[in-house]
Amino acid sequence: MTAIRLAVVVASVRPERVGEAVARWFCAQVGEGFDIDVVDLATLVLPDALDGGGDTDVLAKRIDVADAIVLVTPEYNRGYPGVLKTAIDSLTTPWHAKPVGFVAYGGVSGGLRAVEQLRPVLAELHAVTLQATVSLPYAWDLPVVDGAVVPTRGAAAVRELARQLTWWGSVLRDARPYDP
Ligand SMILES: Cc1cc2nc3c(=O)[nH]c(=O)nc-3n(C[C@H](O)[C@H](O)[C@H](O)COP(=O)(O)O)c2cc1C
């Protein structure tokens, strides 16, 4: 099977963020069968005006070519980062009929409250959010080796997410041309 083109969106942009190390861990764990593009929102300029300026076209192209998307998101005040909402709202059709998985992290909830807020947002964009979710509680306490966090748990959740990304990614890739 052709590799699933997977966009891994890093949704925190703070200078001291853990998000980059979480994304690096996920990319190392997810295994073969994926052609990964790490879409780091810290490297893109996305206008709050949603006027298509800045790097909106760059983001649109990278999400458009993806067969599947993983949002690596922290929890901020029981929600998800504002920059992620701007990224989501900046595009329309590139999200359509795309499977979206979550690698969430945060404090006690492991980012799951952010994920639950993202599901209805993505449903509005005709994306399919995946049941499998990777969740890392107390992410700031995790050791970091070679730029990647080293959690004691999470490998099984990544395997299940990878399985669902592969199934939905290939099914929707085949289906999209029939009703663009
Ligand atoms: C503004 C802000 C709000 C936060 N709110 C929550 C929260 O509501 N629940 C939680 O579990 N963690 C919360 N945290 C902790 C973050 O989830 C945690 O620090 C995480 O590592 C942040 O991701 P980042 O380092 O990639 O930015 C908050 C952190 C920040 C900076």
Ligand as a Chemical Component Dictionary entry (heavy atoms), coordinates in Angstrom:
data_LIG
# 
_chem_comp.id                   LIG 
_chem_comp.type                 NON-POLYMER 
_chem_comp.pdbx_formal_charge   0 
_chem_comp.three_letter_code    LIG 
# 
loop_
_chem_comp_atom.comp_id 
_chem_comp_atom.atom_id 
_chem_comp_atom.alt_atom_id 
_chem_comp_atom.type_symbol 
_chem_comp_atom.charge 
_chem_comp_atom.model_Cartn_x 
_chem_comp_atom.model_Cartn_y 
_chem_comp_atom.model_Cartn_z 
_chem_comp_atom.pdbx_ordinal 
LIG C1  C1  C 0 -1.942 29.208 29.471 1  
LIG C2  C2  C 0 -1.882 27.812 30.015 2  
LIG C3  C3  C 0 -3.036 27.209 30.485 3  
LIG C4  C4  C 0 -3.008 25.891 30.934 4  
LIG N1  N1  N 0 -4.151 25.293 31.333 5  
LIG C5  C5  C 0 -4.166 23.984 31.635 6  
LIG C6  C6  C 0 -5.394 23.305 31.901 7  
LIG O1  O1  O 0 -6.461 23.862 31.895 8  
LIG N2  N2  N 0 -5.340 21.981 32.157 9  
LIG C7  C7  C 0 -4.151 21.274 32.173 10 
LIG O2  O2  O 0 -4.165 20.080 32.406 11 
LIG N3  N3  N 0 -2.975 21.900 31.923 12 
LIG C8  C8  C 0 -2.962 23.219 31.653 13 
LIG N4  N4  N 0 -1.783 23.859 31.363 14 
LIG C9  C9  C 0 -0.563 23.076 31.388 15 
LIG C10 C10 C 0 -0.138 22.710 29.970 16 
LIG O3  O3  O 0 -1.031 21.796 29.387 17 
LIG C11 C11 C 0 1.263  22.149 29.985 18 
LIG O4  O4  O 0 2.125  23.108 30.546 19 
LIG C12 C12 C 0 1.737  21.799 28.581 20 
LIG O5  O5  O 0 3.048  21.315 28.654 21 
LIG C13 C13 C 0 1.698  23.019 27.683 22 
LIG O6  O6  O 0 2.115  22.688 26.394 23 
LIG P1  P1  P 0 3.343  23.441 25.706 24 
LIG O7  O7  O 0 4.478  23.354 26.718 25 
LIG O8  O8  O 0 3.646  22.648 24.477 26 
LIG O9  O9  O 0 2.917  24.834 25.451 27 
LIG C14 C14 C 0 -1.785 25.177 30.957 28 
LIG C15 C15 C 0 -0.617 25.807 30.496 29 
LIG C16 C16 C 0 -0.670 27.100 30.019 30 
LIG C17 C17 C 0 0.594  27.741 29.490 31 
# 
loop_
_chem_comp_bond.comp_id 
_chem_comp_bond.atom_id_1 
_chem_comp_bond.atom_id_2 
_chem_comp_bond.value_order 
_chem_comp_bond.pdbx_ordinal 
LIG C1  C2  SING 1  
LIG C2  C3  SING 2  
LIG C2  C16 DOUB 3  
LIG C3  C4  DOUB 4  
LIG C4  N1  SING 5  
LIG C4  C14 SING 6  
LIG N1  C5  DOUB 7  
LIG C5  C6  SING 8  
LIG C5  C8  SING 9  
LIG C6  O1  DOUB 10 
LIG C6  N2  SING 11 
LIG N2  C7  SING 12 
LIG C7  O2  DOUB 13 
LIG C7  N3  SING 14 
LIG N3  C8  DOUB 15 
LIG C8  N4  SING 16 
LIG N4  C9  SING 17 
LIG N4  C14 SING 18 
LIG C9  C10 SING 19 
LIG C10 O3  SING 20 
LIG C10 C11 SING 21 
LIG C11 O4  SING 22 
LIG C11 C12 SING 23 
LIG C12 O5  SING 24 
LIG C12 C13 SING 25 
LIG C13 O6  SING 26 
LIG O6  P1  SING 27 
LIG P1  O7  DOUB 28 
LIG P1  O8  SING 29 
LIG P1  O9  SING 30 
LIG C14 C15 DOUB 31 
LIG C15 C16 SING 32 
LIG C16 C17 SING 33 
# 
